[in-house]
Amino acid sequence: MPSFESVAHADAVALLGAEMLARGEIADPASCEPVYLRDFRTTVPKPLAG
């Protein structure tokens, strides 16, 4: 099996999932959430003068 550093990210996730399934481990799909690395901020426009 290839090392996880040498494969694409999606491939590594698939390999880990296959290994977990083979061991009988399961994960709740509802708990799988992406990790957003960027902090998103929004601004509110100032009211127009007049």
PyMOL Python script that loads the backbone (N, CA, C, O; Angstrom):
from pymol import cmd

cmd.read_pdbstr("""\
ATOM      1  N   MET A   1       0.845  -1.173   0.000  1.00  0.00           N
ATOM      2  CA  MET A   1       0.000   0.000   0.000  1.00  0.00           C
ATOM      3  C   MET A   1       0.892   1.238   0.000  1.00  0.00           C
ATOM      4  O   MET A   1       1.887   1.281   0.724  1.00  0.00           O
ATOM      5  N   PRO A   2       0.547   2.247  -0.806  1.00  0.00           N
ATOM      6  CA  PRO A   2       1.397   3.443  -0.872  1.00  0.00           C
ATOM      7  C   PRO A   2       1.322   4.238   0.430  1.00  0.00           C
ATOM      8  O   PRO A   2       0.337   4.172   1.165  1.00  0.00           O
ATOM      9  N   SER A   3       2.378   4.982   0.690  1.00  0.00           N
ATOM     10  CA  SER A   3       2.351   5.821   1.883  1.00  0.00           C
ATOM     11  C   SER A   3       1.389   6.972   1.652  1.00  0.00           C
ATOM     12  O   SER A   3       1.193   7.405   0.516  1.00  0.00           O
ATOM     13  N   PHE A   4       0.787   7.470   2.727  1.00  0.00           N
ATOM     14  CA  PHE A   4      -0.222   8.518   2.590  1.00  0.00           C
ATOM     15  C   PHE A   4       0.375   9.846   2.159  1.00  0.00           C
ATOM     16  O   PHE A   4      -0.344  10.702   1.644  1.00  0.00           O
ATOM     17  N   GLU A   5       1.669  10.036   2.356  1.00  0.00           N
ATOM     18  CA  GLU A   5       2.291  11.275   1.909  1.00  0.00           C
ATOM     19  C   GLU A   5       2.453  11.314   0.394  1.00  0.00           C
ATOM     20  O   GLU A   5       2.619  12.389  -0.181  1.00  0.00           O
ATOM     21  N   SER A   6       2.406  10.165  -0.254  1.00  0.00           N
ATOM     22  CA  SER A   6       2.703  10.130  -1.684  1.00  0.00           C
ATOM     23  C   SER A   6       1.457  10.050  -2.559  1.00  0.00           C
ATOM     24  O   SER A   6       1.569   9.978  -3.783  1.00  0.00           O
ATOM     25  N   VAL A   7       0.276  10.060  -1.954  1.00  0.00           N
ATOM     26  CA  VAL A   7      -0.949   9.979  -2.751  1.00  0.00           C
ATOM     27  C   VAL A   7      -1.762  11.242  -2.590  1.00  0.00           C
ATOM     28  O   VAL A   7      -1.565  12.004  -1.644  1.00  0.00           O
ATOM     29  N   ALA A   8      -2.678  11.462  -3.519  1.00  0.00           N
ATOM     30  CA  ALA A   8      -3.545  12.632  -3.452  1.00  0.00           C
ATOM     31  C   ALA A   8      -4.435  12.547  -2.216  1.00  0.00           C
ATOM     32  O   ALA A   8      -4.706  11.455  -1.716  1.00  0.00           O
ATOM     33  N   HIS A   9      -4.875  13.667  -1.737  1.00  0.00           N
ATOM     34  CA  HIS A   9      -5.662  13.728  -0.514  1.00  0.00           C
ATOM     35  C   HIS A   9      -6.911  12.844  -0.577  1.00  0.00           C
ATOM     36  O   HIS A   9      -7.171  12.087   0.358  1.00  0.00           O
ATOM     37  N   ALA A  10      -7.678  12.926  -1.650  1.00  0.00           N
ATOM     38  CA  ALA A  10      -8.893  12.113  -1.763  1.00  0.00           C
ATOM     39  C   ALA A  10      -8.558  10.626  -1.747  1.00  0.00           C
ATOM     40  O   ALA A  10      -9.294   9.828  -1.167  1.00  0.00           O
ATOM     41  N   ASP A  11      -7.473  10.261  -2.369  1.00  0.00           N
ATOM     42  CA  ASP A  11      -7.053   8.860  -2.361  1.00  0.00           C
ATOM     43  C   ASP A  11      -6.704   8.408  -0.945  1.00  0.00           C
ATOM     44  O   ASP A  11      -7.046   7.297  -0.542  1.00  0.00           O
ATOM     45  N   ALA A  12      -6.024   9.271  -0.193  1.00  0.00           N
ATOM     46  CA  ALA A  12      -5.656   8.926   1.179  1.00  0.00           C
ATOM     47  C   ALA A  12      -6.902   8.735   2.031  1.00  0.00           C
ATOM     48  O   ALA A  12      -6.968   7.804   2.833  1.00  0.00           O
ATOM     49  N   VAL A  13      -7.882   9.599   1.865  1.00  0.00           N
ATOM     50  CA  VAL A  13      -9.125   9.480   2.623  1.00  0.00           C
ATOM     51  C   VAL A  13      -9.827   8.168   2.273  1.00  0.00           C
ATOM     52  O   VAL A  13     -10.331   7.473   3.155  1.00  0.00           O
ATOM     53  N   ALA A  14      -9.857   7.834   0.982  1.00  0.00           N
ATOM     54  CA  ALA A  14     -10.497   6.596   0.545  1.00  0.00           C
ATOM     55  C   ALA A  14      -9.781   5.378   1.122  1.00  0.00           C
ATOM     56  O   ALA A  14     -10.431   4.425   1.551  1.00  0.00           O
ATOM     57  N   LEU A  15      -8.455   5.401   1.136  1.00  0.00           N
ATOM     58  CA  LEU A  15      -7.690   4.279   1.696  1.00  0.00           C
ATOM     59  C   LEU A  15      -7.938   4.134   3.196  1.00  0.00           C
ATOM     60  O   LEU A  15      -8.096   3.022   3.701  1.00  0.00           O
ATOM     61  N   LEU A  16      -7.970   5.264   3.901  1.00  0.00           N
ATOM     62  CA  LEU A  16      -8.246   5.205   5.339  1.00  0.00           C
ATOM     63  C   LEU A  16      -9.646   4.656   5.595  1.00  0.00           C
ATOM     64  O   LEU A  16      -9.844   3.849   6.503  1.00  0.00           O
ATOM     65  N   GLY A  17     -10.612   5.093   4.798  1.00  0.00           N
ATOM     66  CA  GLY A  17     -11.978   4.599   4.940  1.00  0.00           C
ATOM     67  C   GLY A  17     -12.078   3.117   4.666  1.00  0.00           C
ATOM     68  O   GLY A  17     -12.791   2.400   5.368  1.00  0.00           O
ATOM     69  N   ALA A  18     -11.370   2.650   3.651  1.00  0.00           N
ATOM     70  CA  ALA A  18     -11.390   1.221   3.321  1.00  0.00           C
ATOM     71  C   ALA A  18     -10.773   0.399   4.453  1.00  0.00           C
ATOM     72  O   ALA A  18     -11.267  -0.678   4.787  1.00  0.00           O
ATOM     73  N   GLU A  19      -9.695   0.911   5.035  1.00  0.00           N
ATOM     74  CA  GLU A  19      -9.065   0.204   6.159  1.00  0.00           C
ATOM     75  C   GLU A  19      -9.991   0.163   7.372  1.00  0.00           C
ATOM     76  O   GLU A  19     -10.095  -0.862   8.044  1.00  0.00           O
ATOM     77  N   MET A  20     -10.660   1.277   7.648  1.00  0.00           N
ATOM     78  CA  MET A  20     -11.598   1.316   8.773  1.00  0.00           C
ATOM     79  C   MET A  20     -12.751   0.342   8.542  1.00  0.00           C
ATOM     80  O   MET A  20     -13.151  -0.374   9.460  1.00  0.00           O
ATOM     81  N   LEU A  21     -13.284   0.313   7.327  1.00  0.00           N
ATOM     82  CA  LEU A  21     -14.387  -0.585   7.007  1.00  0.00           C
ATOM     83  C   LEU A  21     -13.961  -2.042   7.158  1.00  0.00           C
ATOM     84  O   LEU A  21     -14.725  -2.869   7.654  1.00  0.00           O
ATOM     85  N   ALA A  22     -12.733  -2.353   6.726  1.00  0.00           N
ATOM     86  CA  ALA A  22     -12.228  -3.719   6.851  1.00  0.00           C
ATOM     87  C   ALA A  22     -12.107  -4.144   8.313  1.00  0.00           C
ATOM     88  O   ALA A  22     -12.246  -5.324   8.634  1.00  0.00           O
ATOM     89  N   ARG A  23     -11.847  -3.170   9.203  1.00  0.00           N
ATOM     90  CA  ARG A  23     -11.761  -3.473  10.638  1.00  0.00           C
ATOM     91  C   ARG A  23     -13.135  -3.460  11.302  1.00  0.00           C
ATOM     92  O   ARG A  23     -13.248  -3.739  12.495  1.00  0.00           O
ATOM     93  N   GLY A  24     -14.178  -3.139  10.540  1.00  0.00           N
ATOM     94  CA  GLY A  24     -15.523  -3.095  11.093  1.00  0.00           C
ATOM     95  C   GLY A  24     -15.882  -1.776  11.739  1.00  0.00           C
ATOM     96  O   GLY A  24     -16.924  -1.663  12.384  1.00  0.00           O
ATOM     97  N   GLU A  25     -15.028  -0.775  11.572  1.00  0.00           N
ATOM     98  CA  GLU A  25     -15.302   0.550  12.130  1.00  0.00           C
ATOM     99  C   GLU A  25     -16.216   1.314  11.182  1.00  0.00           C
ATOM    100  O   GLU A  25     -16.108   1.202   9.961  1.00  0.00           O
ATOM    101  N   ILE A  26     -17.103   2.082  11.763  1.00  0.00           N
ATOM    102  CA  ILE A  26     -17.962   2.926  10.936  1.00  0.00           C
ATOM    103  C   ILE A  26     -17.922   4.345  11.481  1.00  0.00           C
ATOM    104  O   ILE A  26     -17.585   4.564  12.644  1.00  0.00           O
ATOM    105  N   ALA A  27     -18.265   5.301  10.637  1.00  0.00           N
ATOM    106  CA  ALA A  27     -18.324   6.703  11.034  1.00  0.00           C
ATOM    107  C   ALA A  27     -19.702   7.242  10.689  1.00  0.00           C
ATOM    108  O   ALA A  27     -20.319   6.807   9.716  1.00  0.00           O
ATOM    109  N   ASP A  28     -20.176   8.169  11.469  1.00  0.00           N
ATOM    110  CA  ASP A  28     -21.461   8.807  11.213  1.00  0.00           C
ATOM    111  C   ASP A  28     -21.265   9.849  10.114  1.00  0.00           C
ATOM    112  O   ASP A  28     -20.575  10.845  10.333  1.00  0.00           O
ATOM    113  N   PRO A  29     -21.858   9.640   8.937  1.00  0.00           N
ATOM    114  CA  PRO A  29     -21.667  10.602   7.846  1.00  0.00           C
ATOM    115  C   PRO A  29     -22.135  12.009   8.209  1.00  0.00           C
ATOM    116  O   PRO A  29     -21.620  12.987   7.667  1.00  0.00           O
ATOM    117  N   ALA A  30     -23.097  12.125   9.112  1.00  0.00           N
ATOM    118  CA  ALA A  30     -23.583  13.441   9.513  1.00  0.00           C
ATOM    119  C   ALA A  30     -22.529  14.217  10.296  1.00  0.00           C
ATOM    120  O   ALA A  30     -22.594  15.443  10.379  1.00  0.00           O
ATOM    121  N   SER A  31     -21.558  13.507  10.870  1.00  0.00           N
ATOM    122  CA  SER A  31     -20.529  14.186  11.655  1.00  0.00           C
ATOM    123  C   SER A  31     -19.337  14.617  10.800  1.00  0.00           C
ATOM    124  O   SER A  31     -18.448  15.314  11.288  1.00  0.00           O
ATOM    125  N   CYS A  32     -19.314  14.214   9.551  1.00  0.00           N
ATOM    126  CA  CYS A  32     -18.212  14.587   8.667  1.00  0.00           C
ATOM    127  C   CYS A  32     -18.450  16.005   8.157  1.00  0.00           C
ATOM    128  O   CYS A  32     -19.404  16.258   7.421  1.00  0.00           O
ATOM    129  N   GLU A  33     -17.594  16.904   8.547  1.00  0.00           N
ATOM    130  CA  GLU A  33     -17.701  18.293   8.124  1.00  0.00           C
ATOM    131  C   GLU A  33     -16.355  18.747   7.599  1.00  0.00           C
ATOM    132  O   GLU A  33     -15.314  18.348   8.122  1.00  0.00           O
ATOM    133  N   PRO A  34     -16.369  19.574   6.575  1.00  0.00           N
ATOM    134  CA  PRO A  34     -15.093  20.094   6.079  1.00  0.00           C
ATOM    135  C   PRO A  34     -14.486  21.071   7.090  1.00  0.00           C
ATOM    136  O   PRO A  34     -15.199  21.706   7.867  1.00  0.00           O
ATOM    137  N   VAL A  35     -13.197  21.172   7.062  1.00  0.00           N
ATOM    138  CA  VAL A  35     -12.503  22.126   7.921  1.00  0.00           C
ATOM    139  C   VAL A  35     -12.124  23.317   7.045  1.00  0.00           C
ATOM    140  O   VAL A  35     -11.338  23.195   6.105  1.00  0.00           O
ATOM    141  N   TYR A  36     -12.693  24.453   7.370  1.00  0.00           N
ATOM    142  CA  TYR A  36     -12.380  25.664   6.613  1.00  0.00           C
ATOM    143  C   TYR A  36     -11.239  26.377   7.307  1.00  0.00           C
ATOM    144  O   TYR A  36     -11.344  26.744   8.478  1.00  0.00           O
ATOM    145  N   LEU A  37     -10.156  26.573   6.590  1.00  0.00           N
ATOM    146  CA  LEU A  37      -8.965  27.161   7.178  1.00  0.00           C
ATOM    147  C   LEU A  37      -8.995  28.682   7.162  1.00  0.00           C
ATOM    148  O   LEU A  37      -8.288  29.321   7.941  1.00  0.00           O
ATOM    149  N   ARG A  38      -9.786  29.258   6.303  1.00  0.00           N
ATOM    150  CA  ARG A  38      -9.830  30.695   6.171  1.00  0.00           C
ATOM    151  C   ARG A  38     -10.947  31.254   7.050  1.00  0.00           C
ATOM    152  O   ARG A  38     -12.058  30.723   7.067  1.00  0.00           O
ATOM    153  N   ASP A  39     -10.647  32.319   7.774  1.00  0.00           N
ATOM    154  CA  ASP A  39     -11.645  32.969   8.622  1.00  0.00           C
ATOM    155  C   ASP A  39     -12.452  33.925   7.749  1.00  0.00           C
ATOM    156  O   ASP A  39     -11.912  34.891   7.210  1.00  0.00           O
ATOM    157  N   PHE A  40     -13.738  33.650   7.614  1.00  0.00           N
ATOM    158  CA  PHE A  40     -14.580  34.490   6.783  1.00  0.00           C
ATOM    159  C   PHE A  40     -15.196  35.589   7.628  1.00  0.00           C
ATOM    160  O   PHE A  40     -15.707  35.329   8.717  1.00  0.00           O
ATOM    161  N   ARG A  41     -15.151  36.793   7.140  1.00  0.00           N
ATOM    162  CA  ARG A  41     -15.738  37.936   7.832  1.00  0.00           C
ATOM    163  C   ARG A  41     -16.642  38.681   6.859  1.00  0.00           C
ATOM    164  O   ARG A  41     -16.356  38.783   5.665  1.00  0.00           O
ATOM    165  N   THR A  42     -17.712  39.184   7.389  1.00  0.00           N
ATOM    166  CA  THR A  42     -18.608  39.993   6.575  1.00  0.00           C
ATOM    167  C   THR A  42     -18.694  41.382   7.179  1.00  0.00           C
ATOM    168  O   THR A  42     -18.451  41.568   8.371  1.00  0.00           O
ATOM    169  N   THR A  43     -19.036  42.339   6.364  1.00  0.00           N
ATOM    170  CA  THR A  43     -19.184  43.711   6.841  1.00  0.00           C
ATOM    171  C   THR A  43     -20.568  44.215   6.462  1.00  0.00           C
ATOM    172  O   THR A  43     -21.189  43.732   5.516  1.00  0.00           O
ATOM    173  N   VAL A  44     -21.021  45.172   7.205  1.00  0.00           N
ATOM    174  CA  VAL A  44     -22.307  45.808   6.925  1.00  0.00           C
ATOM    175  C   VAL A  44     -22.004  47.196   6.382  1.00  0.00           C
ATOM    176  O   VAL A  44     -21.244  47.943   6.998  1.00  0.00           O
ATOM    177  N   PRO A  45     -22.584  47.558   5.238  1.00  0.00           N
ATOM    178  CA  PRO A  45     -22.288  48.889   4.697  1.00  0.00           C
ATOM    179  C   PRO A  45     -22.829  49.999   5.616  1.00  0.00           C
ATOM    180  O   PRO A  45     -23.856  49.839   6.276  1.00  0.00           O
ATOM    181  N   LYS A  46     -22.124  51.093   5.633  1.00  0.00           N
ATOM    182  CA  LYS A  46     -22.565  52.242   6.436  1.00  0.00           C
ATOM    183  C   LYS A  46     -23.811  52.842   5.795  1.00  0.00           C
ATOM    184  O   LYS A  46     -23.927  52.839   4.569  1.00  0.00           O
ATOM    185  N   PRO A  47     -24.746  53.357   6.593  1.00  0.00           N
ATOM    186  CA  PRO A  47     -25.924  53.990   6.012  1.00  0.00           C
ATOM    187  C   PRO A  47     -25.534  55.233   5.211  1.00  0.00           C
ATOM    188  O   PRO A  47     -24.584  55.938   5.552  1.00  0.00           O
ATOM    189  N   LEU A  48     -26.275  55.479   4.163  1.00  0.00           N
ATOM    190  CA  LEU A  48     -26.021  56.661   3.336  1.00  0.00           C
ATOM    191  C   LEU A  48     -26.380  57.927   4.097  1.00  0.00           C
ATOM    192  O   LEU A  48     -27.422  57.990   4.749  1.00  0.00           O
ATOM    193  N   ALA A  49     -25.525  58.928   4.016  1.00  0.00           N
ATOM    194  CA  ALA A  49     -25.790  60.206   4.692  1.00  0.00           C
ATOM    195  C   ALA A  49     -26.796  60.999   3.859  1.00  0.00           C
ATOM    196  O   ALA A  49     -26.688  61.073   2.635  1.00  0.00           O
ATOM    197  N   GLY A  50     -27.746  61.571   4.526  1.00  0.00           N
ATOM    198  CA  GLY A  50     -28.605  62.478   3.776  1.00  0.00           C
ATOM    199  C   GLY A  50     -30.001  62.210   3.965  1.00  0.00           C
ATOM    200  O   GLY A  50     -30.844  62.899   3.392  1.00  0.00           O
TER     201      GLY A  50
END
""", "prot")
cmd.dss("prot")
cmd.show_as("cartoon", "prot")
cmd.util.cbc("prot")
cmd.orient("prot")
